[in-house]
Protein backbone atom coordinates (compact mmCIF):
# COMPACT_ATOMS: atom_id res chain seq x y z
CA UNK A 1 0.00 0.00 0.00
CA UNK A 2 2.81 2.45 0.88
CA UNK A 3 4.50 1.70 -2.43
CA UNK A 4 1.24 2.45 -4.26
CA UNK A 5 0.70 5.69 -2.38
CA UNK A 6 4.19 7.08 -3.02
CA UNK A 7 4.27 5.78 -6.58
CA UNK A 8 0.94 7.49 -7.28
CA UNK A 9 2.15 10.68 -5.60
CA UNK A 10 5.21 10.72 -7.83
CA UNK A 11 3.05 10.34 -10.97
CA UNK A 12 0.60 13.07 -9.92
CA UNK A 13 3.24 15.55 -8.82
CA UNK A 14 5.30 14.95 -11.94
CA UNK A 15 2.46 15.69 -14.34
CA UNK A 16 1.95 19.48 -14.25
CA UNK A 17 5.27 20.87 -15.51
CA UNK A 18 6.70 18.08 -17.67
CA UNK A 19 5.43 19.69 -20.87
CA UNK A 20 7.31 22.90 -20.08
CA UNK A 21 10.66 21.17 -19.56
CA UNK A 22 12.60 22.01 -22.69
CA UNK A 23 11.12 25.52 -22.92
CA UNK A 24 12.38 26.53 -19.48
CA UNK A 25 15.64 24.71 -18.92
CA UNK A 26 16.59 22.31 -21.68
CA UNK A 27 18.29 18.96 -21.39
CA UNK A 28 20.36 17.99 -18.37
CA UNK A 29 22.28 14.78 -17.75
CA UNK A 30 23.04 13.47 -14.26
CA UNK A 31 24.71 10.30 -13.06
CA UNK A 32 22.80 7.51 -11.42
CA UNK A 33 25.55 5.64 -9.62
CA UNK A 34 24.98 1.94 -9.01
CA UNK A 35 24.42 2.11 -5.25
CA UNK A 36 21.21 2.97 -3.46
CA UNK A 37 22.09 6.19 -1.65
CA UNK A 38 23.36 7.77 -4.88
CA UNK A 39 20.28 6.58 -6.75
CA UNK A 40 18.04 8.29 -4.18
CA UNK A 41 20.05 11.53 -4.42
CA UNK A 42 19.62 11.42 -8.20
CA UNK A 43 15.87 10.71 -7.95
CA UNK A 44 15.36 13.65 -5.57
CA UNK A 45 17.53 15.98 -7.69
CA UNK A 46 15.85 14.89 -10.93
CA UNK A 47 12.41 15.52 -9.46
CA UNK A 48 13.33 19.01 -8.25
CA UNK A 49 14.99 19.93 -11.55
CA UNK A 50 12.05 18.72 -13.61
CA UNK A 51 9.16 19.93 -11.48
CA UNK A 52 10.75 23.05 -10.01
CA UNK A 53 12.95 24.28 -12.87
CA UNK A 54 11.39 22.69 -15.96
CA UNK A 55 14.44 20.68 -17.00
CA UNK A 56 14.40 17.62 -19.22
CA UNK A 57 16.62 15.35 -17.10
CA UNK A 58 18.25 12.13 -18.19
CA UNK A 59 19.71 9.91 -15.45
CA UNK A 60 22.76 8.12 -16.83
CA UNK A 61 23.60 4.75 -15.20
CA UNK A 62 27.23 4.96 -14.11
CA UNK A 63 29.92 4.27 -11.53
CA UNK A 64 32.85 6.35 -10.31
CA UNK A 65 35.47 5.30 -12.87
CA UNK A 66 33.18 5.34 -15.93
CA UNK A 67 31.88 8.78 -14.90
CA UNK A 68 35.41 10.18 -14.72
CA UNK A 69 36.26 8.61 -18.09
CA UNK A 70 33.15 10.08 -19.69
CA UNK A 71 33.92 13.52 -18.31
CA UNK A 72 37.49 13.31 -19.59
CA UNK A 73 36.53 12.14 -23.07
CA UNK A 74 33.09 13.67 -23.68
CA UNK A 75 32.60 16.43 -21.08
CA UNK A 76 29.46 14.55 -19.97
CA UNK A 77 27.37 14.05 -17.93
CA UNK A 78 26.58 17.59 -16.79
CA UNK A 79 26.23 16.58 -13.13
CA UNK A 80 28.01 13.87 -11.15
CA UNK A 81 26.54 13.39 -7.71
CA UNK A 82 27.65 11.36 -4.72
CA UNK A 83 31.23 11.34 -5.91
CA UNK A 84 33.45 9.78 -3.24
CA UNK A 85 36.56 11.83 -3.82
CA UNK A 86 38.88 9.34 -2.12
CA UNK A 87 37.86 6.73 -4.73
CA UNK A 88 37.88 8.97 -7.80
CA UNK A 89 41.58 8.56 -8.54
CA UNK A 90 43.98 10.45 -10.80
CA UNK A 91 41.38 11.09 -13.52
CA UNK A 92 39.42 13.27 -11.12
CA UNK A 93 42.55 15.15 -10.03
CA UNK A 94 43.41 15.87 -13.68
CA UNK A 95 39.88 17.07 -14.49
CA UNK A 96 40.08 19.42 -11.54
CA UNK A 97 43.59 20.63 -12.40
CA UNK A 98 42.55 21.25 -16.03
CA UNK A 99 39.58 23.34 -14.91
CA UNK A 100 37.00 21.12 -16.61
CA UNK A 101 34.86 20.59 -13.53
CA UNK A 102 33.56 22.60 -10.59
CA UNK A 103 33.15 21.15 -7.11
CA UNK A 104 29.82 22.02 -5.52
CA UNK A 105 28.67 21.17 -2.01
CA UNK A 106 28.94 18.03 0.05
CA UNK A 107 25.99 15.83 -0.85
CA UNK A 108 26.44 13.88 2.38
CA UNK A 109 27.04 15.69 5.67
CA UNK A 110 29.50 15.06 7.28
CA UNK A 111 30.31 12.61 4.47
CA UNK A 112 30.84 8.89 4.35
CA UNK A 113 31.35 7.67 7.90
CA UNK A 114 33.30 4.69 9.20
CA UNK A 115 33.86 3.46 12.70
CA UNK A 116 33.65 0.75 15.33
CA UNK A 117 30.10 0.48 16.59
CA UNK A 118 28.05 -0.81 19.49
CA UNK A 119 24.26 -0.95 19.90
CA UNK A 120 23.18 2.23 21.66
CA UNK A 121 21.25 0.23 24.26
CA UNK A 122 24.56 -1.29 25.34
CA UNK A 123 26.26 2.11 25.72
CA UNK A 124 23.28 3.48 27.66
CA UNK A 125 23.46 0.53 30.05
CA UNK A 126 27.25 0.83 30.37
CA UNK A 127 28.41 4.40 29.59
CA UNK A 128 32.04 3.40 29.99
CA UNK A 129 31.74 1.57 26.64
CA UNK A 130 31.57 4.87 24.77
CA UNK A 131 35.37 4.81 24.35
CA UNK A 132 37.77 2.19 23.04
CA UNK A 133 39.52 2.18 26.42
CA UNK A 134 36.24 1.31 28.12
CA UNK A 135 35.49 -1.41 25.60
CA UNK A 136 38.93 -2.99 25.97
CA UNK A 137 38.60 -2.98 29.76
CA UNK A 138 35.26 -4.82 29.53
CA UNK A 139 35.37 -7.38 26.70
CA UNK A 140 32.66 -9.49 28.34
CA UNK A 141 30.15 -6.61 28.12
CA UNK A 142 30.47 -6.43 24.33
CA UNK A 143 30.48 -10.16 23.66
CA UNK A 144 34.24 -10.60 23.61
CA UNK A 145 34.38 -10.48 19.80
CA UNK A 146 35.19 -7.93 17.11
CA UNK A 147 33.23 -8.26 13.84
CA UNK A 148 35.71 -7.46 11.09
CA UNK A 149 35.41 -6.68 7.37
CA UNK A 150 35.67 -9.43 4.76
CA UNK A 151 39.03 -10.19 3.16
CA UNK A 152 39.69 -7.99 0.13
CA UNK A 153 37.92 -4.90 1.47
CA UNK A 154 39.96 -1.75 2.11
CA UNK A 155 38.54 -1.49 5.62
CA UNK A 156 39.91 -4.94 6.41
CA UNK A 157 43.48 -3.70 6.00
CA UNK A 158 42.85 -0.63 8.15
CA UNK A 159 41.04 -2.65 10.81
CA UNK A 160 43.75 -5.32 10.94
CA UNK A 161 46.36 -2.63 11.57
CA UNK A 162 44.16 -0.96 14.19
CA UNK A 163 43.63 -4.30 15.90
CA UNK A 164 47.40 -4.80 16.05
CA UNK A 165 48.01 -1.24 17.24
CA UNK A 166 45.52 -1.60 20.07
CA UNK A 167 46.31 -5.30 20.74
CA UNK A 168 42.63 -6.19 20.97
CA UNK A 169 43.45 -9.89 21.12
CA UNK A 170 45.76 -9.26 24.06
CA UNK A 171 42.82 -7.56 25.78
CA UNK A 172 40.80 -10.76 25.49
CA UNK A 173 38.94 -10.32 22.20
CA UNK A 174 38.43 -12.84 19.44
CA UNK A 175 38.51 -11.43 15.91
CA UNK A 176 35.82 -12.74 13.57
CA UNK A 177 36.61 -12.03 9.92
CA UNK A 178 33.34 -12.12 8.03
CA UNK A 179 33.17 -13.83 4.66
CA UNK A 180 30.89 -11.22 3.09
CA UNK A 181 29.17 -7.92 3.67
CA UNK A 182 25.90 -9.82 4.01
CA UNK A 183 27.08 -11.86 6.99
CA UNK A 184 28.53 -8.73 8.64
CA UNK A 185 25.16 -6.97 8.31
CA UNK A 186 23.25 -10.07 9.41
CA UNK A 187 25.35 -10.43 12.55
CA UNK A 188 24.47 -6.87 13.57
CA UNK A 189 20.77 -7.37 12.80
CA UNK A 190 20.56 -10.65 14.71
CA UNK A 191 22.27 -9.24 17.80
CA UNK A 192 20.20 -6.07 17.75
CA UNK A 193 16.88 -7.85 17.42
CA UNK A 194 17.72 -9.98 20.46
CA UNK A 195 19.25 -7.02 22.35
CA UNK A 196 22.54 -8.85 22.65
CA UNK A 197 26.07 -7.41 22.50
CA UNK A 198 27.64 -6.66 19.12
CA UNK A 199 30.96 -4.94 18.49
CA UNK A 200 32.51 -4.31 15.11
CA UNK A 201 33.18 -2.18 12.06
CA UNK A 202 30.49 -0.57 9.92
CA UNK A 203 30.04 2.41 7.64
CA UNK A 204 27.37 4.78 6.43
CA UNK A 205 25.15 5.71 4.88
CA UNK A 206 23.82 2.15 4.93
CA UNK A 207 20.54 0.37 5.56
CA UNK A 208 21.64 -1.28 8.85
CA UNK A 209 22.66 2.07 10.36
CA UNK A 210 19.25 3.39 9.37
CA UNK A 211 17.42 0.43 10.89
CA UNK A 212 19.36 0.08 14.13
CA UNK A 213 20.34 2.69 16.72
CA UNK A 214 24.10 2.24 16.87
CA UNK A 215 26.82 4.30 18.58
CA UNK A 216 30.22 4.91 17.02
CA UNK A 217 32.67 4.58 19.89
CA UNK A 218 35.43 7.11 20.49
CA UNK A 219 38.65 5.74 18.98
CA UNK A 220 40.67 8.78 20.02
CA UNK A 221 42.03 11.56 17.84
CA UNK A 222 42.26 11.34 14.07
CA UNK A 223 45.93 10.94 13.13
CA UNK A 224 46.29 11.53 9.39
CA UNK A 225 49.75 9.96 9.11
CA UNK A 226 48.70 6.90 11.12
CA UNK A 227 45.49 6.46 9.13
CA UNK A 228 47.35 6.64 5.82
CA UNK A 229 49.96 4.15 7.08
CA UNK A 230 47.19 1.82 8.27
CA UNK A 231 46.00 1.46 4.68
CA UNK A 232 49.19 -0.49 3.95
CA UNK A 233 48.87 -4.20 4.71
CA UNK A 234 52.59 -4.32 5.47
CA UNK A 235 52.60 -1.44 7.97
CA UNK A 236 55.50 -2.20 10.31
CA UNK A 237 54.38 -0.22 13.33
CA UNK A 238 50.65 0.62 13.10
CA UNK A 239 49.23 3.33 15.33
CA UNK A 240 45.62 3.86 16.39
CA UNK A 241 43.55 6.59 14.75
CA UNK A 242 39.91 7.55 14.43
CA UNK A 243 38.37 7.23 10.97
CA UNK A 244 37.94 10.54 9.10
CA UNK A 245 34.68 11.34 7.33
CA UNK A 246 35.10 10.78 3.60
CA UNK A 247 34.18 13.81 1.45
CA UNK A 248 31.27 13.02 -0.87
CA UNK A 249 30.61 15.79 -3.40
CA UNK A 250 28.44 16.89 -6.27
CA UNK A 251 30.42 18.15 -9.26
CA UNK A 252 29.39 19.76 -12.54
CA UNK A 253 31.21 20.49 -15.76
CA UNK A 254 32.61 23.99 -16.16
CA UNK A 255 30.38 24.49 -19.20
CA UNK A 256 27.25 23.52 -17.26
CA UNK A 257 28.19 25.85 -14.41
CA UNK A 258 28.23 28.70 -16.95
CA UNK A 259 25.12 27.73 -18.92
CA UNK A 260 22.90 26.68 -15.98
CA UNK A 261 23.88 28.76 -12.94
CA UNK A 262 20.44 28.30 -11.34
CA UNK A 263 20.66 24.51 -11.53
CA UNK A 264 24.25 24.60 -10.29
CA UNK A 265 23.05 26.71 -7.34
CA UNK A 266 20.37 24.11 -6.61
CA UNK A 267 22.80 21.19 -6.77
CA UNK A 268 25.24 23.07 -4.55
CA UNK A 269 22.59 22.98 -1.81
CA UNK A 270 21.40 19.38 -2.22
CA UNK A 271 22.79 17.90 0.98
CA UNK A 272 21.56 14.99 3.09
CA UNK A 273 22.63 14.29 6.63
CA UNK A 274 24.39 10.93 6.52
CA UNK A 275 22.03 9.65 9.23
CA UNK A 276 19.01 10.83 7.22
CA UNK A 277 20.24 8.95 4.16
CA UNK A 278 20.71 5.78 6.22
CA UNK A 279 17.11 6.15 7.42
CA UNK A 280 15.91 6.59 3.83
CA UNK A 281 17.74 3.43 2.82
CA UNK A 282 16.10 1.58 5.69
CA UNK A 283 12.65 2.89 4.69
CA UNK A 284 13.24 1.81 1.10
CA UNK A 285 14.16 -1.74 2.11
CA UNK A 286 11.39 -2.11 4.68
CA UNK A 287 8.80 -1.01 2.11
CA UNK A 288 10.35 -2.72 -0.93
CA UNK A 289 10.22 0.71 -2.56
CA UNK A 290 11.78 2.12 -5.71
CA UNK A 291 14.25 4.98 -5.73
CA UNK A 292 11.52 7.30 -7.02
CA UNK A 293 9.19 6.27 -4.19
CA UNK A 294 11.95 6.88 -1.67
CA UNK A 295 12.52 10.32 -3.24
CA UNK A 296 8.84 11.27 -2.91
CA UNK A 297 8.78 9.89 0.65
CA UNK A 298 11.68 12.20 1.51
CA UNK A 299 10.20 15.21 -0.28
CA UNK A 300 6.72 14.86 1.22
CA UNK A 301 7.91 14.19 4.76
CA UNK A 302 10.84 16.59 5.00
CA UNK A 303 9.91 19.89 3.29
CA UNK A 304 11.83 21.89 5.90
CA UNK A 305 15.05 20.11 4.90
CA UNK A 306 14.87 20.90 1.18
CA UNK A 307 12.76 24.05 0.80
CA UNK A 308 15.86 26.24 1.07
CA UNK A 309 17.54 24.33 -1.76
CA UNK A 310 15.26 25.83 -4.40
CA UNK A 311 14.66 29.33 -5.70
CA UNK A 312 11.40 31.30 -5.37
CA UNK A 313 10.04 30.28 -8.78
CA UNK A 314 10.61 26.62 -7.98
CA UNK A 315 8.97 27.07 -4.58
CA UNK A 316 5.85 28.35 -6.29
CA UNK A 317 5.72 25.34 -8.61
CA UNK A 318 6.37 22.91 -5.77
CA UNK A 319 4.06 24.61 -3.29
CA UNK A 320 1.76 21.53 -3.02
CA UNK A 321 4.69 19.57 -1.60
CA UNK A 322 5.77 22.40 0.68
CA UNK A 323 2.28 22.54 2.20
CA UNK A 324 2.21 18.82 3.05
Residue pairs with C-beta under 8 A, 6 or more apart in sequence:
2 287
2 289
3 287
3 288
3 289
3 290
3 293
6 289
6 293
6 294
6 296
6 297
6 300
7 290
7 292
7 293
7 296
9 296
9 300
10 47
10 292
10 293
10 295
10 296
13 47
13 51
13 296
13 320
13 321
14 47
14 50
14 51
16 51
16 317
17 50
17 51
17 54
17 317
18 50
20 54
21 50
21 54
21 55
21 56
22 56
23 54
24 53
24 54
24 55
25 49
25 53
25 54
25 55
25 56
25 260
25 263
26 55
26 56
26 260
27 55
27 56
27 57
27 58
28 49
28 55
28 56
28 57
28 58
28 78
28 79
28 256
28 260
28 263
29 57
29 58
29 60
29 76
29 77
29 78
29 79
30 42
30 45
30 46
30 49
30 57
30 58
30 59
30 60
30 77
30 78
30 79
30 80
30 81
31 38
31 42
31 59
31 60
31 62
31 67
31 77
31 79
31 80
31 81
31 82
32 38
32 39
32 42
32 59
32 60
32 61
32 62
33 39
33 42
33 62
33 63
33 64
33 67
33 81
33 82
34 61
34 62
34 63
35 82
36 207
36 281
36 284
36 291
37 82
37 108
37 205
37 277
37 280
37 281
38 81
38 82
39 291
40 277
40 280
40 281
40 284
40 291
40 294
40 295
40 298
41 81
41 82
41 107
41 270
41 272
41 277
42 59
42 81
42 82
42 291
43 59
43 291
43 292
43 294
43 295
44 270
44 295
44 298
44 299
44 306
45 79
45 81
45 266
45 267
45 270
46 57
46 59
46 295
47 292
47 295
47 296
47 299
48 266
48 270
48 299
48 306
48 309
48 310
48 314
48 318
49 55
49 57
49 263
49 266
50 56
50 57
51 317
51 318
52 266
52 310
52 311
52 313
52 314
52 315
52 317
52 318
53 262
53 263
53 266
53 310
53 313
53 314
55 263
60 76
60 77
62 70
62 77
62 80
64 83
64 84
64 87
64 88
64 89
65 89
65 91
67 77
67 80
67 83
68 88
68 89
68 91
68 92
68 95
69 91
70 76
70 77
71 77
71 80
71 91
71 95
71 100
71 101
71 253
72 91
72 94
72 95
72 100
75 100
75 253
75 255
76 253
78 252
78 253
78 256
78 260
79 250
79 251
79 252
79 256
79 263
79 267
80 101
80 250
80 251
80 252
81 107
81 250
81 251
81 267
81 270
82 107
82 108
82 248
82 250
83 92
83 248
83 249
83 250
83 251
84 112
84 246
84 247
84 248
85 92
85 246
85 247
85 248
85 249
86 246
86 247
95 101
96 103
99 254
100 253
100 254
101 251
101 252
101 253
101 254
102 251
102 252
102 253
102 254
102 257
102 264
103 249
103 251
104 249
104 250
104 251
104 252
104 264
104 267
104 268
105 249
105 250
105 267
105 268
105 269
105 270
105 271
106 247
106 248
106 249
106 271
107 248
107 249
107 250
107 270
107 271
107 272
108 205
108 248
108 271
108 272
108 273
108 274
108 277
109 271
109 272
109 273
109 274
110 245
110 274
111 245
111 246
111 247
111 248
111 274
112 203
112 204
112 205
112 245
112 246
112 248
112 274
113 203
113 204
113 205
113 216
113 243
113 245
113 246
113 274
114 155
114 201
114 202
114 203
114 243
114 246
115 201
115 202
115 203
115 216
115 217
115 219
115 242
115 243
116 132
116 146
116 199
116 200
116 201
116 216
116 217
116 219
117 188
117 198
117 199
117 200
117 201
117 202
117 209
117 214
117 215
117 216
117 217
118 129
118 135
118 142
118 197
118 198
118 199
118 214
118 215
118 217
119 191
119 192
119 195
119 197
119 198
119 212
119 213
119 214
119 215
120 213
120 214
120 215
121 195
121 213
122 129
122 141
122 142
122 197
122 198
122 215
123 129
123 130
123 215
123 217
126 134
126 138
126 141
128 134
128 137
128 138
129 135
129 138
129 141
129 142
129 217
130 215
130 217
130 218
131 217
131 218
132 166
132 217
132 218
132 219
132 220
132 240
135 141
135 142
135 199
135 217
136 166
136 168
136 171
136 173
137 171
139 171
139 172
139 173
141 197
142 197
142 198
142 199
143 191
143 196
143 197
143 198
143 199
144 172
144 173
144 174
145 173
145 174
145 175
145 176
145 199
145 200
146 163
146 168
146 173
146 174
146 175
146 176
146 199
146 200
146 201
147 176
147 178
147 184
147 187
147 188
147 198
147 199
147 200
147 201
148 156
148 159
148 160
148 163
148 175
148 176
148 177
148 178
148 200
148 201
149 155
149 156
149 159
149 177
149 178
149 184
149 201
150 156
150 177
150 178
150 179
150 180
150 181
150 184
151 177
151 179
153 181
154 231
155 201
155 203
156 177
157 230
157 231
157 232
157 233
158 227
158 230
158 231
158 243
159 201
160 233
161 229
161 230
161 232
161 235
161 238
162 219
162 230
162 238
162 240
162 241
163 169
163 175
164 238
165 226
165 230
165 238
165 239
165 240
166 240
168 175
169 175
176 187
176 200
178 184
178 187
184 200
184 201
184 202
185 206
185 207
185 208
187 198
187 200
188 198
188 200
188 202
188 208
188 212
188 214
189 208
189 211
189 212
190 196
191 197
191 198
192 198
192 212
202 208
202 209
202 214
203 209
204 274
204 275
204 277
204 278
205 272
205 274
205 275
205 277
205 278
205 281
206 278
206 281
207 278
207 281
207 282
207 284
207 285
208 214
208 282
209 275
209 278
210 275
210 277
210 278
210 279
210 280
210 281
210 282
210 283
211 282
211 285
211 286
218 242
219 240
219 241
219 242
219 243
220 240
220 241
220 242
221 241
221 242
222 241
222 242
222 243
222 244
223 239
223 240
223 241
223 242
224 241
224 244
226 238
226 239
226 240
226 241
227 241
227 243
227 244
229 235
229 238
229 239
230 238
230 239
230 241
250 267
250 268
250 270
252 264
252 267
256 263
256 264
257 264
262 311
265 311
266 309
266 310
266 311
266 314
269 308
269 309
270 306
270 309
272 280
276 302
276 305
280 294
280 297
280 298
283 289
283 294
283 297
284 290
284 291
284 293
284 294
287 293
289 297
298 305
298 306
299 306
299 321
300 321
300 324
301 324
303 321
303 322
303 324
307 315
307 322
310 318
315 322
